């Protein structure tokens, strides 16, 4: 199978899994079999059965309902973090790549400072200072996420800054902002798109990690990381409490990785097929 065909196939597989997860999260209030916050203590840790396909947790709450509502939290954090990181990173990177000089040097040094810190530890520190909430998690992860997009945007703009079509646009009187937005950044979209899929996966894992540590979304709001943290005590007694949120998290991250790998291969303009 040619590399581009394999890339399209993996991208489709990842996209289908992500679409199913997203639709499940969006339709959670309609398709969830029970209230995700309703407790039924006399049915706590009940295993999966016909009325509750994924069982109940330690407080008797329906695991499937909490799983679907937890998908809303995970994808909200992933998309919001991506949007903020792209806005900050691409804006700073494009400005530095176009201007060059001291501005470019300052941005490179700033990116190096952020990349020198362990990402998850810095996220834990920021979340601890800001407090547990959805908006604070997005803010903390956006602070960590923008340098990768800034570095890519800076490299693309700096590489294309001296190309002939840029000089032609300048000769016609186009302003730098228009040149960057209309002529340069569209050429960087494939690279940024691939990075975005990995960035969303990283944000979802980071949110689950923060929620696991009690620094993410405040209980009783359902979160995959929080569900795993609540169920770890009952791993040997009721493994379903921790199994299904773990599988949902793994499937989502794997789908995003497959989508990113597929897009990278499909958008690769190099001809890698062997010559006859």
C-alpha positions as CSV (number, residue, x, y, z in Angstrom):
1,X,0.0,0.0,0.0
2,X,1.4,3.4,-0.9
3,X,2.2,5.7,2.0
4,X,-0.4,8.2,1.1
5,X,-3.1,5.5,0.9
6,X,-2.1,4.2,4.3
7,X,-2.1,7.7,5.7
8,X,-5.7,8.3,4.5
9,X,-6.8,5.0,5.9
10,X,-5.4,5.7,9.4
11,X,-6.8,9.2,9.3
12,X,-10.2,7.9,8.5
13,X,-10.1,5.3,11.3
14,X,-9.0,8.0,13.8
15,X,-11.6,10.4,12.5
16,X,-14.4,7.9,12.8
17,X,-13.5,7.0,16.4
18,X,-13.2,10.7,17.3
19,X,-16.5,11.4,15.7
20,X,-18.2,8.7,17.7
21,X,-16.7,10.0,20.9
22,X,-17.6,13.6,20.1
23,X,-21.2,12.7,19.2
24,X,-21.5,10.7,22.4
25,X,-20.4,13.6,24.4
26,X,-22.5,16.2,22.6
27,X,-25.6,14.0,22.9
28,X,-24.9,12.9,26.5
29,X,-27.9,14.7,28.0
30,X,-30.2,12.9,25.5
31,X,-28.6,9.4,25.4
32,X,-27.3,9.0,28.9
33,X,-29.4,6.4,30.7
34,X,-29.4,8.2,34.1
35,X,-28.4,11.4,35.8
36,X,-24.6,11.3,36.2
37,X,-24.8,12.9,39.6
38,X,-27.7,10.8,41.0
39,X,-26.5,8.5,43.8
40,X,-28.0,5.2,44.7
41,X,-26.0,3.9,47.7
42,X,-27.7,0.5,48.0
43,X,-26.5,-0.3,44.4
44,X,-22.9,0.9,44.8
45,X,-20.3,-0.9,42.8
46,X,-22.9,-2.9,41.0
47,X,-21.4,-4.7,38.0
48,X,-22.5,-4.2,34.4
49,X,-26.0,-5.5,33.6
50,X,-28.9,-4.9,31.2
51,X,-30.1,-1.7,32.9
52,X,-26.6,-0.3,33.5
53,X,-24.3,-1.5,30.7
54,X,-21.2,-0.2,32.4
55,X,-22.3,-0.7,36.0
56,X,-22.3,1.7,38.9
57,X,-19.5,3.4,40.8
58,X,-18.8,3.7,44.6
59,X,-21.7,6.1,45.1
60,X,-24.1,4.1,42.9
61,X,-23.9,6.5,40.0
62,X,-24.3,5.2,36.5
63,X,-20.8,4.8,34.9
64,X,-22.0,5.1,31.3
65,X,-23.8,8.4,32.0
66,X,-20.7,9.8,33.8
67,X,-18.5,8.5,30.9
68,X,-20.6,10.3,28.3
69,X,-20.6,13.5,30.3
70,X,-16.9,13.2,31.0
71,X,-16.3,13.2,27.3
72,X,-17.8,16.7,27.2
73,X,-15.2,17.9,29.7
74,X,-12.3,16.2,27.9
75,X,-13.2,17.5,24.5
76,X,-14.0,21.0,25.8
77,X,-10.6,21.2,27.4
78,X,-8.9,19.9,24.3
79,X,-10.6,22.2,21.8
80,X,-10.4,25.3,24.1
81,X,-6.8,24.7,24.8
82,X,-6.1,24.2,21.1
83,X,-7.9,27.4,20.2
84,X,-6.0,29.5,22.8
85,X,-2.7,27.9,22.1
86,X,-3.1,28.5,18.3
87,X,-4.2,32.1,18.7
88,X,-1.2,33.0,21.0
89,X,1.4,30.8,19.4
90,X,0.7,31.5,15.7
91,X,0.3,35.3,16.4
92,X,3.6,35.5,18.2
93,X,5.4,33.1,15.9
94,X,4.2,34.8,12.7
95,X,5.2,38.3,14.0
96,X,8.6,37.1,15.0
97,X,9.2,35.2,11.8
98,X,8.2,38.2,9.7
99,X,10.1,40.9,11.7
100,X,13.2,39.0,12.5
101,X,16.0,40.7,14.5
102,X,15.6,41.3,18.2
103,X,11.9,40.3,18.2
104,X,12.7,36.9,16.7
105,X,15.6,36.4,19.1
106,X,13.4,37.3,22.1
107,X,10.7,34.8,21.1
108,X,13.2,32.0,20.6
109,X,14.6,32.6,24.0
110,X,11.1,32.7,25.6
111,X,10.2,29.4,23.9
112,X,13.4,27.9,25.2
113,X,12.5,29.0,28.7
114,X,9.0,27.4,28.5
115,X,10.3,24.2,27.0
116,X,13.0,23.9,29.7
117,X,10.3,23.1,32.3
118,X,8.7,19.7,32.6
119,X,5.3,20.3,31.1
120,X,3.1,18.3,33.5
121,X,4.9,19.7,36.6
122,X,4.4,23.2,35.4
123,X,0.7,22.5,34.7
124,X,0.3,21.0,38.2
125,X,1.9,24.1,39.7
126,X,-0.3,26.5,37.7
127,X,-3.5,24.5,38.4
128,X,-2.6,24.4,42.1
129,X,-2.1,28.2,42.2
130,X,-5.3,29.0,40.2
131,X,-7.5,26.4,41.8
132,X,-9.5,23.5,40.4
133,X,-12.0,24.6,37.7
134,X,-12.5,23.9,34.0
135,X,-11.4,27.5,33.0
136,X,-8.3,27.3,35.1
137,X,-7.3,24.0,33.5
138,X,-7.7,25.4,30.1
139,X,-5.6,28.5,31.0
140,X,-2.8,26.4,32.6
141,X,-2.6,24.0,29.6
142,X,-2.7,27.0,27.1
143,X,0.3,28.5,28.8
144,X,2.1,25.2,28.2
145,X,0.8,24.6,24.6
146,X,1.5,27.8,22.7
147,X,5.3,27.5,22.3
148,X,5.1,24.5,19.9
149,X,2.7,26.4,17.6
150,X,4.8,29.6,17.9
151,X,7.9,27.7,16.9
152,X,6.2,26.1,13.8
153,X,4.6,29.4,12.7
154,X,7.9,31.3,13.1
155,X,9.8,28.7,11.1
156,X,7.3,28.7,8.3
157,X,7.0,32.5,8.1
158,X,10.8,33.0,8.2
159,X,11.3,30.4,5.5
160,X,8.7,32.0,3.1
161,X,9.5,35.6,4.0
162,X,11.9,36.0,1.1
163,X,10.0,34.1,-1.6
164,X,9.1,35.6,-4.9
165,X,5.3,35.6,-4.3
166,X,5.8,37.6,-1.1
167,X,7.9,40.2,-2.9
168,X,5.2,40.4,-5.6
169,X,2.5,41.0,-3.0
170,X,4.6,43.7,-1.4
171,X,5.2,45.3,-4.8
172,X,1.4,45.4,-5.2
173,X,1.0,47.3,-2.0
174,X,-0.2,44.5,0.3
175,X,0.3,45.1,4.0
176,X,2.4,42.7,6.0
177,X,-0.6,41.5,8.0
178,X,-2.5,40.6,4.8
179,X,0.6,38.9,3.3
180,X,1.1,36.7,6.4
181,X,-2.6,35.9,6.8
182,X,-3.6,35.4,3.1
183,X,-0.4,34.1,1.5
184,X,2.0,32.6,4.1
185,X,0.0,31.0,6.9
186,X,-2.2,29.0,4.5
187,X,0.9,27.2,3.4
188,X,1.7,26.3,7.0
189,X,-1.8,24.9,7.7
190,X,-0.9,21.2,7.0
191,X,2.0,21.4,9.5
192,X,-0.1,23.2,12.1
193,X,-3.0,20.8,11.6
194,X,-0.8,17.8,12.3
195,X,0.6,19.4,15.4
196,X,-2.9,20.3,16.5
197,X,-4.0,16.7,16.6
198,X,-1.1,15.8,18.9
199,X,-1.8,19.0,20.9
200,X,-5.4,18.0,21.6
201,X,-4.3,14.5,22.7
202,X,-1.8,16.0,25.0
203,X,-4.3,18.4,26.5
204,X,-6.9,15.6,27.1
205,X,-4.2,13.5,28.9
206,X,-3.1,16.5,30.9
207,X,-6.6,17.3,32.0
208,X,-7.2,13.7,33.0
209,X,-3.9,13.8,35.0
210,X,-4.9,17.0,36.8
211,X,-8.3,15.7,37.6
212,X,-6.8,12.5,38.9
213,X,-4.7,14.6,41.2
214,X,-7.7,16.7,42.3
215,X,-6.5,19.8,40.5
216,X,-8.8,19.6,37.5
217,X,-12.6,19.8,37.2
218,X,-14.1,20.0,40.7
219,X,-16.2,17.0,41.8
220,X,-18.9,15.9,41.4
221,X,-18.6,17.0,37.7
222,X,-17.8,13.9,35.7
223,X,-14.2,13.7,34.4
224,X,-12.4,10.7,33.0
225,X,-9.4,11.4,35.2
226,X,-11.6,11.9,38.3
227,X,-13.4,8.7,37.6
228,X,-10.1,6.8,37.5
229,X,-9.0,8.4,40.7
230,X,-12.3,7.5,42.4
231,X,-12.2,3.9,41.2
232,X,-8.6,3.1,42.0
233,X,-9.5,2.1,45.5
234,X,-11.9,-0.5,44.2
235,X,-9.7,-1.9,41.4
236,X,-9.7,-5.5,42.7
237,X,-13.3,-5.4,43.9
238,X,-15.1,-3.6,41.0
239,X,-12.6,-3.2,38.1
240,X,-15.3,-1.8,35.9
241,X,-15.3,1.5,37.7
242,X,-11.8,2.3,36.5
243,X,-11.7,0.1,33.4
244,X,-14.2,2.0,31.2
245,X,-12.9,5.6,31.7
246,X,-9.4,4.3,31.2
247,X,-10.4,2.6,27.9
248,X,-12.3,5.8,26.8
249,X,-9.2,7.9,27.5
250,X,-6.9,5.5,25.7
251,X,-9.2,5.2,22.7
252,X,-9.5,8.9,22.3
253,X,-5.7,9.5,22.5
254,X,-5.0,6.6,20.1
255,X,-7.6,8.0,17.6
256,X,-6.0,11.4,17.7
257,X,-2.5,9.9,17.2
258,X,-3.8,7.9,14.2
259,X,-5.4,11.0,12.8
260,X,-2.2,13.0,13.2
261,X,-0.1,10.2,11.7
262,X,-2.5,9.8,8.8
263,X,-2.7,13.5,8.1
264,X,1.1,13.7,8.2
265,X,1.5,11.0,5.6
266,X,-1.4,12.2,3.5
267,X,-0.2,15.8,3.4
268,X,3.5,14.8,2.7
269,X,4.3,16.1,-0.7
270,X,7.4,14.0,-1.1
271,X,7.1,11.0,-3.4
272,X,8.3,8.1,-1.4
273,X,7.1,5.3,-3.8
274,X,10.0,3.2,-5.2
275,X,10.9,4.0,-8.7
276,X,10.8,1.2,-11.3
